[in-house]
Amino acid sequence: MLAPDLFDYDQAGIAYYKPDRNTGTKALDDQATIHFRLAYKRCPTHAIKRSDHPFDAEPYTPTKAE
């Protein structure tokens, strides 16, 4: 993982943004922005989304593996 301070995987292997639990409500500082951009550009599945506005989503709750 290119930005382990920003992203993690739950037990089911689903990646999520740790600082705000995938709500898009926490702004990045300059250092985190560098790591975010690297991860965003190199994500092989293009699963990382970015926006200037919060996402319309409930906070992500990591799931357990079944």
Contact map, one row per residue, 1 for C-alpha under 8 A:
111100100000000000000000000000000000001000000000000000000000000000
111100000000000000000000000000000010011000000000000000000000000000
111111100000000000000000000000000011011000000000000000000000000000
111111110000000000000000000000000000000000000000000000000000000000
001111110000000001000000000000000000000000000000000000000000000000
001111110000000011100000000000010001000000000000000000000000000000
101111111000001111000000000000000000000000000000000000000000000000
000111111100001111000000000000000000000000000000000000000000000000
000000111111111100000000000000000000000000000000000000000000000000
000000011111111100000000000000000000000000000000000000000000011100
000000001111110000000000000000000000000000000000000000000000011110
000000001111110000000000000000000000000000000000000000000000001111
000000001111111000000000000000000000000000000000000000000000000000
000000001111111100000000000000000000000000000000000000000000010000
000000111100111110000000000000000000000000000000000000000000000000
000000111100011111001100000000000000000000000000000000000001000000
000001110000001111111100000000000000000000000000000000000000000000
000011110000000111111100000000000000000000000000000000000000000000
000001000000000011111100010000000000000000000000000000000000000000
000000000000000011111111110000000000000000000000000000000010000000
000000000000000111111110000000000000000000000000000000000011100000
000000000000000111111111000000000000000000000000000000101111000000
000000000000000000011111110000000000000000000000000001111111000000
000000000000000000010111111000000000000000000000011011100000000000
000000000000000000010011111000000000000000000000000011100000000000
000000000000000000110011111100000000000000000000000000000000000000
000000000000000000000001111110000000000000000000000000000000000000
000000000000000000000000011111111000000000000000000000000000000000
000000000000000000000000001111111000000000000000000000000000000000
000000000000000000000000000111111100000000000000000000000000000000
000000000000000000000000000111111110000000000000000000000000000000
000001000000000000000000000111111111000000000000000000000000000000
000000000000000000000000000111111111100000000000000000000000000000
000000000000000000000000000001111111110000000000000000000000000000
011000000000000000000000000000111111111000000000000000000000000000
001001000000000000000000000000011111111100000000000000000000000000
000000000000000000000000000000001111111110000000000000000000000000
011000000000000000000000000000000111111111000000000000000000000000
111000000000000000000000000000000011111111100001000000000000000000
000000000000000000000000000000000001111111100101100000000000000000
000000000000000000000000000000000000111111100000000000000000000000
000000000000000000000000000000000000011111110100000000000000000000
000000000000000000000000000000000000001111111111000000000000000000
000000000000000000000000000000000000000001111110000000000000000000
000000000000000000000000000000000000000000111110000000000000000000
000000000000000000000000000000000000000101111111100000000000000000
000000000000000000000000000000000000000000111111100000000000000000
000000000000000000000000000000000000001100100111110000000000000000
000000000000000000000000000000000000000100000111111000000000000000
000000000000000000000001000000000000000000000001111100000000000000
000000000000000000000001000000000000000000000000111111100000000000
000000000000000000000000000000000000000000000000011111000000000000
000000000000000000000001100000000000000000000000001111100000000000
000000000000000000000011100000000000000000000000001111110000000000
000000000000000000000111100000000000000000000000001011111000000000
000000000000000000000010000000000000000000000000000001111100000000
000000000000000000000110000000000000000000000000000000111110000000
000000000000000000000110000000000000000000000000000000011111000000
000000000000000000011110000000000000000000000000000000001111100000
000000000000000100001110000000000000000000000000000000000111110000
000000000000000000001000000000000000000000000000000000000011111000
000000000110010000000000000000000000000000000000000000000001111100
000000000111000000000000000000000000000000000000000000000000111110
000000000111000000000000000000000000000000000000000000000000011111
000000000011000000000000000000000000000000000000000000000000001111
000000000001000000000000000000000000000000000000000000000000000111
